[in-house]
Amino acid sequence: MHDEAQLEKLHREHAGAVRAFVRRRVGDEDADDVVADVFVVAWRRLGDVPDDPRTWLLGVARKLLANRFRTAKRQRALYERLAREAERRPAYADGPSMDETGTLLRALASLRARDREVLLLVTWDGLSHAEAAQVLGVRPATLTMRVHRARRRLERAIEPTAPPDAAAPTATPAIQPSSSGA
């Protein structure tokens, strides 16, 4: 059987089981990305796929999930370390205090990687929404919605006692819309 046809058959017969396995571990939002990664591995290692591939595919998914969890843990540890460093340094006269910087970094660390990524692209990397959308391979309108939702989650992480629909706090100067926005 041709490689492409073999991969299509593999996907058609087993993508549902792989997606269900992954969804139980990471939820709907990240499941499609992980499932796609599983089938990229299957494509690259098509010769290694056994005759009964379901358990092999689930094993690949398990390993990919473990890698994602380790990466997220390292990223959280980095943000925590940066927050501790920020609290030890003197504040600049015209910038946010080191306590605010530490709080912001801790809040960023608590976000999902997808939320952190969109916020960092438009704030620290200074990309417009259109540019960030191009980097992520999504439409600008999709990116704008992701940024909006990520900012709300960041606000809730900074002010955990604020009601969910409360107005945006003014104490988050580091996360403002990019001047080159969508």
C-alpha positions in Angstrom: 0.0 0.0 0.0 1.3 3.5 -0.8 2.6 5.4 2.2 0.0 8.2 2.0 -2.9 5.8 1.6 -1.5 3.8 4.6 -1.3 6.9 6.7 -4.9 8.0 5.7 -6.2 4.5 6.6 -4.3 4.6 9.9 -5.8 8.0 10.7 -9.3 7.1 9.6 -9.3 4.0 11.8 -7.6 5.2 14.9 -7.7 9.0 15.2 -10.9 8.8 17.2 -9.4 6.4 19.8 -6.2 8.5 20.0 -8.2 11.7 20.4 -10.4 10.2 23.2 -7.2 9.0 25.0 -5.6 12.5 24.7 -8.8 14.4 25.6 -9.0 12.6 28.9 -5.6 13.9 29.8 -5.5 17.4 28.4 -9.0 18.4 27.4 -10.5 19.5 24.1 -8.4 22.7 23.6 -5.0 20.9 23.2 -6.2 17.5 22.0 -6.2 18.3 18.3 -2.6 19.5 18.4 -1.4 16.3 20.2 -3.3 14.0 17.9 -1.8 15.8 14.9 1.7 15.3 16.5 0.9 11.6 17.0 0.2 11.2 13.3 3.3 13.1 12.3 5.3 10.6 14.3 3.4 7.8 12.6 4.1 9.3 9.2 7.8 9.6 10.0 8.0 6.1 11.4 5.5 4.4 9.1 7.8 1.4 8.8 7.7 0.9 12.6 3.9 0.9 12.9 2.8 -2.7 13.9 0.0 -4.6 12.3 -2.3 -3.7 15.3 -1.4 0.0 15.5 -3.9 1.3 18.2 -1.7 0.5 21.2 1.4 1.8 19.5 -0.4 5.1 18.6 -1.6 5.4 22.2 2.0 4.9 23.4 3.2 7.6 21.1 0.5 9.9 22.4 1.5 9.1 26.0 5.1 10.0 25.3 4.2 13.2 23.5 2.0 14.2 26.5 4.8 13.5 28.9 7.1 15.7 26.8 4.4 18.5 26.9 4.0 18.2 30.6 7.7 18.4 31.2 8.0 21.4 29.0 5.2 23.2 30.8 6.8 22.4 34.1 10.1 23.8 33.0 8.4 27.0 31.7 6.6 27.5 35.0 9.8 27.0 36.9 11.5 29.6 34.6 8.8 32.2 35.2 8.9 31.5 39.0 12.7 32.0 38.9 12.3 35.2 37.0 9.6 36.4 39.4 11.9 35.8 42.4 14.8 37.6 40.6 12.5 40.5 39.8 11.5 40.9 43.4 15.1 41.1 44.5 16.1 43.8 42.1 15.5 47.5 42.7 12.5 49.1 41.0 12.9 51.6 38.2 11.4 55.0 38.8 9.2 55.0 35.7 8.4 51.3 35.4 6.3 48.8 37.3 7.5 47.8 40.8 9.4 44.6 41.2 6.4 43.2 43.2 4.2 43.9 40.2 6.7 42.3 37.8 6.9 39.3 40.0 3.2 39.0 40.2 2.9 39.4 36.5 5.5 36.7 35.8 3.8 34.3 38.3 0.4 34.9 36.6 2.0 34.2 33.2 3.5 31.0 34.6 0.0 29.9 35.7 -1.5 30.3 32.2 -1.7 27.5 29.7 1.1 27.6 27.1 -1.2 28.6 24.4 -2.4 31.7 26.3 1.2 32.6 27.2 2.3 32.3 23.6 -0.2 34.7 22.2 0.4 37.3 25.0 4.1 37.1 24.5 3.9 37.4 20.8 1.9 40.6 20.9 3.6 42.2 24.0 7.2 41.1 24.4 7.8 40.3 20.7 5.8 43.4 19.6 4.0 41.7 16.8 0.7 43.0 15.4 -2.3 40.7 15.6 -1.9 40.0 11.9 1.8 39.1 12.3 1.1 37.0 15.4 -1.7 35.2 13.5 0.7 34.5 10.7 3.3 33.0 13.1 0.6 30.8 14.6 -1.0 29.9 11.3 -4.5 31.2 12.2 -6.7 34.0 10.9 -6.2 37.5 12.5 -9.7 37.4 13.9 -9.0 34.1 15.6 -5.8 35.6 17.1 -7.6 38.7 18.3 -10.1 36.5 20.2 -7.3 34.4 21.7 -5.5 37.5 22.9 -8.7 38.8 24.4 -9.3 35.6 26.2 -5.7 35.2 27.3 -5.7 38.7 28.7 -8.9 38.0 30.7 -7.3 34.8 32.1 -4.2 36.8 33.0 -6.2 39.4 34.8 -8.0 36.7 36.8 -4.6 35.1 37.6 -3.3 38.5 38.9 -6.5 39.3 40.8 -7.9 35.9 41.8 -10.6 37.6 44.0 -12.0 39.7 41.2 -15.4 38.5 39.8 -15.1 36.8 36.4 -16.8 39.7 34.5 -15.1 42.5 36.4 -13.6 45.3 34.4 -9.9 45.0 33.5 -7.7 46.1 36.4 -5.5 49.1 35.7 -2.5 47.5 37.5 -1.4 45.4 34.5 0.6 48.0 32.5 2.8 45.3 30.9 0.0 43.7 29.0 -1.6 46.4 26.9 -2.7 46.1 23.3 0.1 46.5 20.8 0.1 49.8 18.9 0.4 47.9 15.7 -2.7 45.7 16.6 -5.1 44.1 14.2 
